[in-house]
Amino acid sequence: MPKRFPQEFRDDVIRVARSRDPEVTIGQIAADFGISESCLHQWLKVADVDDGRKPGVTTSEQTENRELRRRVKLLEQENEVLRRAAAYLSQSNLPKG
């Protein structure tokens, strides 16, 4: 599991990377902050979407989608329990004869 960095740290690194001089590479900035170059590229990509610079699903939309999927799954499970209970109760209420 990759190490989680605080959001403030990420924001600082992104700000530095975006305002860098042309001769400074992303790799140099990543090394200065002790992260991998690919990690910084990913952070920049996510920040561009979140800031509206590029199209895509924002972090808040991803979080909302994840929560909604979880809620749908729970409701489907509850619905299945109710369906089974209704089937059981309808069979147990049949007249014995």
DRENMARGU-471054 format. One record per residue: residue number from 1; x, y, z of N, C-alpha, C in turn. Coordinates in nm, 3 decimals. Example, Ala and Ser with C-alpha at 12.3 -4.5 7.8 and 13.67 -1.06 7.14 Angstrom:
BEGIN
<i=1&nX=1.319&nY=-0.569&nZ=0.780&caX=1.230&caY=-0.450&caZ=0.780&cX=1.320&cY=-0.330&cZ=0.780>
<i=2&nX=1.285&nY=-0.225&nZ=0.708&caX=1.367&caY=-0.106&caZ=0.714&cX=1.290&cY=0.003&cZ=0.787>
***
This chain:
BEGIN
<i=1&nX=0.085&nY=-0.118&nZ=0.000&caX=0.000&caY=0.000&caZ=0.000&cX=0.089&cY=0.124&cZ=0.000>
<i=2&nX=0.065&nY=0.215&nZ=-0.093&caX=0.146&caY=0.337&caZ=-0.097&cX=0.126&cY=0.422&cZ=0.028>
<i=3&nX=0.229&nY=0.494&nZ=0.063&caX=0.224&caY=0.583&caZ=0.180&cX=0.131&cY=0.700&cZ=0.150>
<i=4&nX=0.045&nY=0.733&nZ=0.245&caX=-0.046&caY=0.846&caZ=0.230&cX=0.022&cY=0.973&cZ=0.279>
<i=5&nX=0.014&nY=1.076&nZ=0.200&caX=0.069&caY=1.206&caZ=0.238&cX=-0.045&cY=1.299&cZ=0.272>
<i=6&nX=-0.025&nY=1.389&nZ=0.368&caX=-0.130&caY=1.486&caZ=0.403&cX=-0.166&cY=1.573&cZ=0.282>
<i=7&nX=-0.291&nY=1.614&nZ=0.276&caX=-0.337&caY=1.695&caZ=0.163&cX=-0.259&cY=1.827&cZ=0.152>
<i=8&nX=-0.224&nY=1.886&nZ=0.265&caX=-0.146&caY=2.011&caZ=0.262&cX=-0.012&cY=1.990&cZ=0.192>
<i=9&nX=0.052&nY=1.877&nZ=0.222&caX=0.180&caY=1.844&caZ=0.158&cX=0.160&cY=1.828&cZ=0.008>
<i=10&nX=0.057&nY=1.756&nZ=-0.031&caX=0.028&caY=1.737&caZ=-0.174&cX=0.005&cY=1.871&cZ=-0.244>
<i=11&nX=-0.075&nY=1.955&nZ=-0.179&caX=-0.105&caY=2.087&caZ=-0.237&cX=0.022&cY=2.170&cZ=-0.255>
<i=12&nX=0.111&nY=2.165&nZ=-0.157&caX=0.238&caY=2.239&caZ=-0.167&cX=0.324&cY=2.187&cZ=-0.282>
<i=13&nX=0.334&nY=2.055&nZ=-0.293&caX=0.415&caY=1.996&caZ=-0.400&cX=0.356&cY=2.033&cZ=-0.537>
<i=14&nX=0.225&nY=2.026&nZ=-0.549&caX=0.158&caY=2.060&caZ=-0.676&cX=0.181&cY=2.207&cZ=-0.710>
<i=15&nX=0.170&nY=2.293&nZ=-0.610&caX=0.192&caY=2.437&caZ=-0.633&cX=0.334&cY=2.461&cZ=-0.683>
<i=16&nX=0.432&nY=2.397&nZ=-0.619&caX=0.573&caY=2.412&caZ=-0.659&cX=0.593&cY=2.359&cZ=-0.801>
<i=17&nX=0.534&nY=2.244&nZ=-0.830&caX=0.551&caY=2.183&caZ=-0.963&cX=0.490&cY=2.269&cZ=-1.073>
<i=18&nX=0.376&nY=2.329&nZ=-1.044&caX=0.309&caY=2.412&caZ=-1.145&cX=0.382&cY=2.544&cZ=-1.168>
<i=19&nX=0.449&nY=2.594&nZ=-1.065&caX=0.515&caY=2.725&caZ=-1.078&cX=0.666&cY=2.712&cZ=-1.097>
<i=20&nX=0.712&nY=2.595&nZ=-1.137&caX=0.857&caY=2.572&caZ=-1.152&cX=0.912&cY=2.646&cZ=-1.272>
<i=21&nX=1.041&nY=2.670&nZ=-1.269&caX=1.111&caY=2.728&caZ=-1.383&cX=1.121&cY=2.622&cZ=-1.493>
<i=22&nX=1.130&nY=2.664&nZ=-1.619&caX=1.135&caY=2.569&caZ=-1.730&cX=1.251&cY=2.469&cZ=-1.721>
<i=23&nX=1.362&nY=2.509&nZ=-1.662&caX=1.477&caY=2.418&caZ=-1.656&cX=1.466&cY=2.315&cZ=-1.542>
<i=24&nX=1.371&nY=2.334&nZ=-1.452&caX=1.353&caY=2.240&caZ=-1.341&cX=1.254&cY=2.132&cZ=-1.386>
<i=25&nX=1.294&nY=2.007&nZ=-1.370&caX=1.209&caY=1.896&caZ=-1.414&cX=1.118&cY=1.848&cZ=-1.301>
<i=26&nX=1.014&nY=1.777&nZ=-1.342&caX=0.923&caY=1.716&caZ=-1.244&cX=1.001&cY=1.616&cZ=-1.157>
<i=27&nX=1.094&nY=1.545&nZ=-1.219&caX=1.175&caY=1.449&caZ=-1.145&cX=1.256&cY=1.514&cZ=-1.034>
<i=28&nX=1.310&nY=1.632&nZ=-1.062&caX=1.388&caY=1.704&caZ=-0.961&cX=1.299&cY=1.747&cZ=-0.844>
<i=29&nX=1.182&nY=1.796&nZ=-0.877&caX=1.089&caY=1.840&caZ=-0.771&cX=1.047&cY=1.720&cZ=-0.687>
<i=30&nX=1.015&nY=1.609&nZ=-0.753&caX=0.975&caY=1.488&caZ=-0.681&cX=1.086&cY=1.443&cZ=-0.587>
<i=31&nX=1.209&nY=1.442&nZ=-0.637&caX=1.322&caY=1.400&caZ=-0.555&cX=1.341&cY=1.494&cZ=-0.436>
<i=32&nX=1.324&nY=1.625&nZ=-0.458&caX=1.338&caY=1.722&caZ=-0.350&cX=1.237&cY=1.698&cZ=-0.238>
<i=33&nX=1.118&nY=1.653&nZ=-0.275&caX=1.013&caY=1.630&caZ=-0.175&cX=1.009&cY=1.485&cZ=-0.125>
<i=34&nX=1.094&nY=1.401&nZ=-0.181&caX=1.101&caY=1.262&caZ=-0.136&cX=0.988&cY=1.174&cZ=-0.183>
<i=35&nX=0.936&nY=1.204&nZ=-0.303&caX=0.831&caY=1.120&caZ=-0.362&cX=0.877&cY=1.075&cZ=-0.499>
<i=36&nX=0.809&nY=0.977&nZ=-0.556&caX=0.847&caY=0.930&caZ=-0.689&cX=0.792&cY=1.025&cZ=-0.795>
<i=37&nX=0.857&nY=1.023&nZ=-0.908&caX=0.813&caY=1.107&caZ=-1.020&cX=0.674&cY=1.067&cZ=-1.066>
<i=38&nX=0.648&nY=0.937&nZ=-1.070&caX=0.515&caY=0.891&caZ=-1.114&cX=0.406&cY=0.936&cZ=-1.016>
<i=39&nX=0.440&nY=0.939&nZ=-0.888&caX=0.346&caY=0.986&caZ=-0.786&cX=0.310&cY=1.133&cZ=-0.812>
<i=40&nX=0.411&nY=1.214&nZ=-0.838&caX=0.387&caY=1.356&caZ=-0.865&cX=0.306&cY=1.375&cZ=-0.992>
<i=41&nX=0.336&nY=1.297&nZ=-1.095&caX=0.258&caY=1.306&caZ=-1.219&cX=0.111&cY=1.273&cZ=-1.192>
<i=42&nX=0.088&nY=1.172&nZ=-1.109&caX=-0.050&caY=1.134&caZ=-1.075&cX=-0.119&cY=1.245&cZ=-0.997>
<i=43&nX=-0.050&nY=1.303&nZ=-0.900&caX=-0.108&caY=1.413&caZ=-0.824&cX=-0.144&cY=1.531&cZ=-0.914>
<i=44&nX=-0.055&nY=1.562&nZ=-1.009&caX=-0.081&caY=1.672&caZ=-1.101&cX=-0.202&cY=1.642&cZ=-1.190>
<i=45&nX=-0.212&nY=1.519&nZ=-1.233&caX=-0.324&caY=1.478&caZ=-1.319&cX=-0.456&cY=1.492&cZ=-1.244>
<i=46&nX=-0.460&nY=1.444&nZ=-1.120&caX=-0.581&caY=1.454&caZ=-1.038&cX=-0.613&cY=1.601&cZ=-1.009>
<i=47&nX=-0.512&nY=1.680&nZ=-0.978&caX=-0.532&caY=1.822&caZ=-0.948&cX=-0.586&cY=1.896&cZ=-1.070>
<i=48&nX=-0.539&nY=1.861&nZ=-1.190&caX=-0.589&caY=1.925&caZ=-1.312&cX=-0.737&cY=1.897&cZ=-1.331>
<i=49&nX=-0.781&nY=1.776&nZ=-1.304&caX=-0.923&caY=1.742&caZ=-1.316&cX=-1.002&cY=1.813&cZ=-1.207>
<i=50&nX=-0.954&nY=1.808&nZ=-1.083&caX=-1.024&caY=1.874&caZ=-0.972&cX=-1.035&cY=2.024&cZ=-0.992>
<i=51&nX=-0.934&nY=2.086&nZ=-1.053&caX=-0.935&caY=2.230&caZ=-1.076&cX=-1.007&cY=2.270&cZ=-1.204>
<i=52&nX=-1.055&nY=2.171&nZ=-1.279&caX=-1.128&caY=2.200&caZ=-1.403&cX=-1.039&cY=2.229&cZ=-1.522>
<i=53&nX=-0.911&nY=2.204&nZ=-1.509&caX=-0.819&caY=2.227&caZ=-1.621&cX=-0.832&cY=2.120&cZ=-1.728>
<i=54&nX=-0.871&nY=2.000&nZ=-1.686&caX=-0.890&caY=1.887&caZ=-1.778&cX=-1.022&cY=1.820&cZ=-1.746>
<i=55&nX=-1.084&nY=1.759&nZ=-1.847&caX=-1.211&caY=1.689&caZ=-1.820&cX=-1.186&cY=1.559&cZ=-1.745>
<i=56&nX=-1.285&nY=1.517&nZ=-1.671&caX=-1.275&caY=1.392&caZ=-1.598&cX=-1.360&cY=1.396&cZ=-1.472>
<i=57&nX=-1.356&nY=1.287&nZ=-1.398&caX=-1.432&caY=1.274&caZ=-1.274&cX=-1.347&cY=1.328&cZ=-1.159>
<i=58&nX=-1.401&nY=1.427&nZ=-1.089&caX=-1.326&caY=1.488&caZ=-0.980&cX=-1.321&cY=1.396&cZ=-0.859>
<i=59&nX=-1.234&nY=1.428&nZ=-0.766&caX=-1.219&caY=1.349&caZ=-0.645&cX=-1.349&cY=1.346&cZ=-0.566>
<i=60&nX=-1.417&nY=1.459&nZ=-0.556&caX=-1.543&caY=1.463&caZ=-0.481&cX=-1.650&cY=1.379&cZ=-0.551>
<i=61&nX=-1.652&nY=1.380&nZ=-0.684&caX=-1.747&caY=1.296&caZ=-0.757&cX=-1.715&cY=1.148&cZ=-0.738>
<i=62&nX=-1.587&nY=1.114&nZ=-0.736&caX=-1.548&caY=0.975&caZ=-0.711&cX=-1.593&cY=0.930&cZ=-0.573>
<i=63&nX=-1.575&nY=1.017&nZ=-0.474&caX=-1.616&caY=0.985&caZ=-0.337&cX=-1.767&cY=0.966&cZ=-0.331>
<i=64&nX=-1.840&nY=1.056&nZ=-0.394&caX=-1.986&caY=1.047&caZ=-0.394&cX=-2.032&cY=0.919&cZ=-0.465>
<i=65&nX=-1.970&nY=0.888&nZ=-0.579&caX=-2.006&caY=0.765&caZ=-0.652&cX=-1.980&cY=0.641&cZ=-0.568>
<i=66&nX=-1.868&nY=0.639&nZ=-0.498&caX=-1.833&caY=0.524&caZ=-0.413&cX=-1.938&cY=0.508&cZ=-0.302>
<i=67&nX=-1.977&nY=0.619&nZ=-0.239&caX=-2.077&caY=0.614&caZ=-0.133&cX=-2.213&cY=0.570&cZ=-0.187>
<i=68&nX=-2.248&nY=0.619&nZ=-0.305&caX=-2.376&caY=0.581&caZ=-0.365&cX=-2.378&cY=0.433&cZ=-0.402>
<i=69&nX=-2.267&nY=0.381&nZ=-0.455&caX=-2.260&caY=0.238&caZ=-0.487&cX=-2.276&cY=0.153&cZ=-0.361>
<i=70&nX=-2.211&nY=0.197&nZ=-0.254&caX=-2.222&caY=0.126&caZ=-0.127&cX=-2.366&cY=0.126&cZ=-0.077>
<i=71&nX=-2.432&nY=0.241&nZ=-0.090&caX=-2.572&caY=0.254&caZ=-0.046&cX=-2.664&cY=0.166&cZ=-0.131>
<i=72&nX=-2.644&nY=0.164&nZ=-0.261&caX=-2.724&caY=0.080&caZ=-0.350&cX=-2.707&cY=-0.067&cZ=-0.313>
<i=73&nX=-2.585&nY=-0.108&nZ=-0.287&caX=-2.558&caY=-0.247&caZ=-0.249&cX=-2.633&cY=-0.283&cZ=-0.121>
<i=74&nX=-2.629&nY=-0.195&nZ=-0.022&caX=-2.699&caY=-0.218&caZ=0.104&cX=-2.850&cY=-0.228&cZ=0.080>
<i=75&nX=-2.904&nY=-0.138&nZ=0.000&caX=-3.048&caY=-0.141&caZ=-0.028&cX=-3.087&cY=-0.268&cZ=-0.103>
<i=76&nX=-3.003&nY=-0.313&nZ=-0.195&caX=-3.031&caY=-0.438&caZ=-0.267&cX=-3.032&cY=-0.556&cZ=-0.171>
<i=77&nX=-2.938&nY=-0.557&nZ=-0.075&caX=-2.935&caY=-0.665&caZ=0.024&cX=-3.060&cY=-0.660&cZ=0.113>
<i=78&nX=-3.099&nY=-0.541&nZ=0.155&caX=-3.219&caY=-0.528&caZ=0.237&cX=-3.342&cY=-0.572&cZ=0.159>
<i=79&nX=-3.348&nY=-0.536&nZ=0.032&caX=-3.460&caY=-0.575&caZ=-0.053&cX=-3.468&cY=-0.727&cZ=-0.066>
<i=80&nX=-3.355&nY=-0.793&nZ=-0.081&caX=-3.350&caY=-0.938&caZ=-0.092&cX=-3.400&cY=-1.004&cZ=0.037>
<i=81&nX=-3.360&nY=-0.951&nZ=0.151&caX=-3.407&caY=-1.003&caZ=0.280&cX=-3.559&cY=-0.990&cZ=0.288>
<i=82&nX=-3.612&nY=-0.876&nZ=0.250&caX=-3.757&caY=-0.855&caZ=0.254&cX=-3.829&cY=-0.948&cZ=0.157>
<i=83&nX=-3.772&nY=-0.970&nZ=0.040&caX=-3.831&caY=-1.061&caZ=-0.059&cX=-3.839&cY=-1.203&cZ=-0.002>
<i=84&nX=-3.730&nY=-1.247&nZ=0.060&caX=-3.728&caY=-1.382&caZ=0.119&cX=-3.825&cY=-1.393&cZ=0.236>
<i=85&nX=-3.831&nY=-1.289&nZ=0.318&caX=-3.924&caY=-1.290&caZ=0.431&cX=-4.068&cY=-1.295&cZ=0.382>
<i=86&nX=-4.100&nY=-1.220&nZ=0.280&caX=-4.236&caY=-1.219&caZ=0.224&cX=-4.271&cY=-1.357&cZ=0.168>
<i=87&nX=-4.176&nY=-1.420&nZ=0.100&caX=-4.201&caY=-1.553&caZ=0.045&cX=-4.223&cY=-1.654&cZ=0.157>
<i=88&nX=-4.143&nY=-1.645&nZ=0.262&caX=-4.157&caY=-1.735&caZ=0.376&cX=-4.291&cY=-1.716&cZ=0.445>
<i=89&nX=-4.328&nY=-1.591&nZ=0.469&caX=-4.453&caY=-1.562&caZ=0.539&cX=-4.575&cY=-1.601&cZ=0.456>
<i=90&nX=-4.567&nY=-1.585&nZ=0.325&caX=-4.680&caY=-1.621&caZ=0.241&cX=-4.698&cY=-1.771&cZ=0.238>
<i=91&nX=-4.592&nY=-1.848&nZ=0.251&caX=-4.603&caY=-1.994&caZ=0.255&cX=-4.650&cY=-2.042&cZ=0.392>
<i=92&nX=-4.610&nY=-1.976&nZ=0.497&caX=-4.647&caY=-2.022&caZ=0.631&cX=-4.790&cY=-1.985&cZ=0.667>
<i=93&nX=-4.855&nY=-1.895&nZ=0.593&caX=-4.991&caY=-1.855&caZ=0.620&cX=-5.093&cY=-1.937&cZ=0.541>
<i=94&nX=-5.048&nY=-2.035&nZ=0.466&caX=-5.139&caY=-2.119&caZ=0.389&cX=-5.220&cY=-2.206&cZ=0.485>
<i=95&nX=-5.347&nY=-2.225&nZ=0.457&caX=-5.429&caY=-2.311&caZ=0.544&cX=-5.378&cY=-2.456&cZ=0.538>
<i=96&nX=-5.377&nY=-2.520&nZ=0.653&caX=-5.331&caY=-2.659&caZ=0.659&cX=-5.449&cY=-2.750&cZ=0.633>
<i=97&nX=-5.429&nY=-2.839&nZ=0.544&caX=-5.544&caY=-2.918&caZ=0.516&cX=-5.512&cY=-3.038&cZ=0.447>
***
